[in-house]
Amino acid sequence: MLLRGKHVVEDADGNLHETRRPVSAVCRCGKSALQPWCDGTHKVLPERDRP
């Protein structure tokens, strides 16, 4: 999911992360190593496991 502009994203542990870029990618599949940010892992997941 792409966010444009300033946002605050809460991760699964309740930590708040402020966006610092004009466009930020947030993980939707839950498999990213950079939670809550997307690292592209969804591209290598089997079709049935993609969001």
DSSP file (Angstrom, degrees, kcal/mol; ACC not computed):
  #  RESIDUE AA STRUCTURE BP1 BP2  ACC     N-H-->O    O-->H-N    N-H-->O    O-->H-N    TCO  KAPPA ALPHA  PHI   PSI    X-CA   Y-CA   Z-CA
    1    1 A M              0   0    0      0, 0.0    25,-3.3     0, 0.0     2,-0.4   0.000 360.0 360.0 360.0 134.5    0.0    0.0    0.0
    2    2 A L  E     -A   25   0A   0     23,-0.2     2,-0.5    21,-0.0    23,-0.2  -0.814 360.0-162.2-100.0 135.7    1.4    3.4   -0.9
    3    3 A L  E     -A   24   0A   0     21,-3.2    21,-2.6    -2,-0.4     2,-0.5  -0.961   5.7-156.3-114.2 132.9    1.0    6.4    1.4
    4    4 A R  E     -A   23   0A   0     -2,-0.5    19,-0.2    19,-0.2     2,-0.1  -0.920  57.6  -1.2-110.5 134.0    1.5    9.9    0.0
    5    5 A G  S    S-     0   0    0     17,-2.6     2,-0.4    -2,-0.5    16,-0.2  -0.430 110.0 -18.5  88.8-165.0    2.5   12.8    2.2
    6    6 A K        +     0   0    0     -2,-0.1     2,-0.3    14,-0.1    -2,-0.1  -0.647  69.5 154.2 -85.8 130.7    3.0   12.8    6.0
    7    7 A H        -     0   0    0     -2,-0.4    12,-2.7    12,-0.1     2,-0.5  -0.958  37.9-133.9-145.4 161.2    1.6    9.9    8.0
    8    8 A V  E     -B   18   0B   0     -2,-0.3     2,-0.4    10,-0.2    10,-0.2  -0.994  24.4-162.6-118.5 124.6    2.2    8.1   11.3
    9    9 A V  E     -B   17   0B   0      8,-3.3     8,-2.7    -2,-0.5     2,-0.5  -0.905   7.0-147.9-111.5 132.2    2.1    4.3   10.9
   10   10 A E  E     -B   16   0B   0     -2,-0.4     6,-0.2     6,-0.2     2,-0.1  -0.861  14.7-148.1 -99.7 129.2    1.7    2.0   13.9
   11   11 A D    >   -     0   0    0      4,-2.5     3,-1.9    -2,-0.5    24,-0.0  -0.261  36.2 -88.7 -87.3-179.5    3.4   -1.4   13.8
   12   12 A A  T 3  S+     0   0    0      1,-0.3    -1,-0.1     2,-0.1    -2,-0.0   0.739 127.2  53.9 -62.9 -24.3    2.3   -4.7   15.4
   13   13 A D  T 3  S-     0   0    0      2,-0.1    -1,-0.3     0, 0.0     3,-0.1   0.425 120.7-106.0 -90.3   0.8    4.1   -3.9   18.6
   14   14 A G  S <  S+     0   0    0     -3,-1.9     2,-0.2     1,-0.3    -2,-0.1   0.511  71.8 144.4  88.4   5.2    2.5   -0.5   18.9
   15   15 A N        -     0   0    0      1,-0.0    -4,-2.5    -5,-0.0     2,-0.4  -0.565  45.3-131.7 -77.4 141.1    5.5    1.5   17.9
   16   16 A L  E     -B   10   0B   0     -2,-0.2     2,-0.4    -6,-0.2    -6,-0.2  -0.780  19.9-169.5 -97.3 137.4    4.8    4.6   15.9
   17   17 A H  E     -B    9   0B   0     -8,-2.7    -8,-3.3    -2,-0.4     2,-0.4  -0.990  11.3-147.5-127.9 122.6    6.8    5.4   12.7
   18   18 A E  E     -B    8   0B   0     -2,-0.4   -10,-0.2   -10,-0.2     2,-0.1  -0.735  23.4-118.0 -89.6 135.2    6.5    8.7   10.9
   19   19 A T        -     0   0    0    -12,-2.7   -12,-0.1    -2,-0.4     5,-0.0  -0.466  27.5-176.6 -69.9 144.4    6.9    8.7    7.1
   20   20 A R        +     0   0    0     -2,-0.1    -1,-0.1   -14,-0.1   -14,-0.1   0.265  57.6  70.6-125.0   6.8    9.9   10.7    5.9
   21   21 A R  S    S-     0   0    0    -16,-0.2   -16,-0.2     1,-0.1     3,-0.2  -0.837  84.8-115.8-123.1 160.2    9.4   10.4    2.1
   22   22 A P  S    S+     0   0    0      0, 0.0   -17,-2.6     0, 0.0     2,-0.4   0.869 110.2  24.0 -61.4 -35.2    6.9   11.9   -0.3
   23   23 A V  E    S-A    4   0A   0    -19,-0.2     2,-0.4     2,-0.0   -19,-0.2  -0.996  75.0-174.7-133.0 127.6    5.7    8.3   -1.0
   24   24 A S  E     -A    3   0A   0    -21,-2.6   -21,-3.2    -2,-0.4     2,-0.6  -0.954  17.8-139.0-123.1 142.2    6.1    5.4    1.4
   25   25 A A  E     -A    2   0A   0     -2,-0.4    13,-2.2   -23,-0.2     2,-0.4  -0.891  16.4-160.0-103.3 122.8    5.2    1.7    0.9
   26   26 A V  B     -C   37   0C   0    -25,-3.3    11,-0.3    -2,-0.6     2,-0.2  -0.839  24.3-111.9-102.8 137.2    3.5   -0.1    3.8
   27   27 A C        +     0   0    0      9,-2.5    11,-0.1    -2,-0.4    -1,-0.0  -0.460  35.5 170.6 -68.9 133.2    3.6   -3.9    4.0
   28   28 A R  S    S+     0   0    0     -2,-0.2    -1,-0.2     9,-0.0     9,-0.0   0.554  72.7  61.5-111.9 -18.7    0.2   -5.6    3.6
   29   29 A C  S    S-     0   0    0      1,-0.0    -2,-0.1    21,-0.0     9,-0.0   0.708  94.5-133.6 -85.2 -19.1    1.4   -9.2    3.3
   30   30 A G  S    S+     0   0    0      6,-0.1     5,-0.1     1,-0.0    -3,-0.0   0.540  82.4  96.7  81.2   6.8    2.9   -9.3    6.8
   31   31 A K        +     0   0    0      3,-0.0     7,-0.0     2,-0.0    -1,-0.0   0.478  47.7 120.7-107.5  -5.2    6.1  -11.0    5.5
   32   32 A S    >   -     0   0    0      1,-0.1     3,-0.7     2,-0.1     6,-0.1  -0.294  57.0-145.8 -64.1 142.6    8.4   -8.0    5.1
   33   33 A A  T 3  S+     0   0    0      1,-0.2    -1,-0.1     3,-0.0     5,-0.1   0.546  99.0  57.8 -80.7  -8.6   11.7   -7.9    7.1
   34   34 A L  T >  S-     0   0    0      3,-0.5     3,-2.6     2,-0.0    -1,-0.2  -0.057  96.9-148.5-111.3  30.7   11.3   -4.1    7.4
   35   35 A Q  T <  S+     0   0    0     -3,-0.7   -24,-0.1     1,-0.4     3,-0.1  -0.084  77.0  21.9 -44.9 136.3    7.9   -4.0    9.1
   36   36 A P  T 3  S+     0   0    0      0, 0.0    -9,-2.5     0, 0.0    -1,-0.4  -0.962 118.8  72.3 -89.0  10.7    5.8   -1.9    8.8
   37   37 A W  B <  S-C   26   0C   0     -3,-2.6    -3,-0.5   -11,-0.3     2,-0.3  -0.572  84.0-111.7 -90.5 149.9    7.5   -1.0    5.5
   38   38 A C        +     0   0    0    -13,-2.2   -13,-0.2    -2,-0.2    -1,-0.1  -0.580  28.2 178.4 -77.3 135.1    7.3   -3.0    2.3
   39   39 A D        -     0   0    0     -2,-0.3    -1,-0.1   -13,-0.0   -13,-0.0   0.233  57.5-100.2-117.4  10.0   10.5   -4.7    1.1
   40   40 A G  S >  S+     0   0    0      3,-0.0     3,-1.9     1,-0.0     4,-0.3   0.476  81.4 133.0  88.3   3.2    9.0   -6.4   -1.9
   41   41 A T  G >>  +     0   0    0      1,-0.3     3,-2.0     2,-0.2     4,-0.5   0.821  61.8  70.6 -55.9 -33.1    8.7   -9.9   -0.3
   42   42 A H  G >4 S+     0   0    0      1,-0.3     3,-0.6     2,-0.2    -1,-0.3   0.752  87.0  66.9 -57.8 -23.7    5.1  -10.1   -1.6
   43   43 A K  G <4 S+     0   0    0     -3,-1.9    -1,-0.3     1,-0.2    -2,-0.2   0.755 104.0  42.5 -70.4 -23.7    6.5  -10.5   -5.1
   44   44 A V  G <4 S+     0   0    0     -3,-2.0    -1,-0.2    -4,-0.3    -2,-0.2   0.408  91.7 105.5-103.5   1.4    8.1  -13.9   -4.3
   45   45 A L  S << S-     0   0    0     -3,-0.6     5,-0.1    -4,-0.5    -3,-0.0  -0.498  83.4 -96.3 -77.1 149.0    5.2  -15.3   -2.3
   46   46 A P    >>  -     0   0    0      0, 0.0     3,-1.9     0, 0.0     4,-0.5  -0.331  40.0-107.8 -59.2 149.7    3.0  -18.0   -3.9
   47   47 A E  G >4 S+     0   0    0      1,-0.3     3,-1.2     2,-0.2    -2,-0.1   0.838 118.3  57.0 -49.6 -41.0   -0.2  -16.5   -5.5
   48   48 A R  G 34 S+     0   0    0      1,-0.2    -1,-0.3     3,-0.1    -3,-0.0   0.726 106.6  50.1 -67.8 -21.2   -2.4  -17.9   -2.7
   49   49 A D  G <4 S+     0   0    0     -3,-1.9    -1,-0.2    -7,-0.1    -2,-0.2   0.418  86.9 106.1 -97.9   0.6   -0.4  -16.1    0.0
   50   50 A R    <<        0   0    0     -3,-1.2    -7,-0.0    -4,-0.5    -8,-0.0  -0.502 360.0 360.0 -80.5 149.2   -0.4  -12.6   -1.6
   51   51 A P              0   0    0      0, 0.0    -1,-0.1     0, 0.0    -3,-0.1   0.509 360.0 360.0 -70.9 360.0   -2.6   -9.9   -0.3
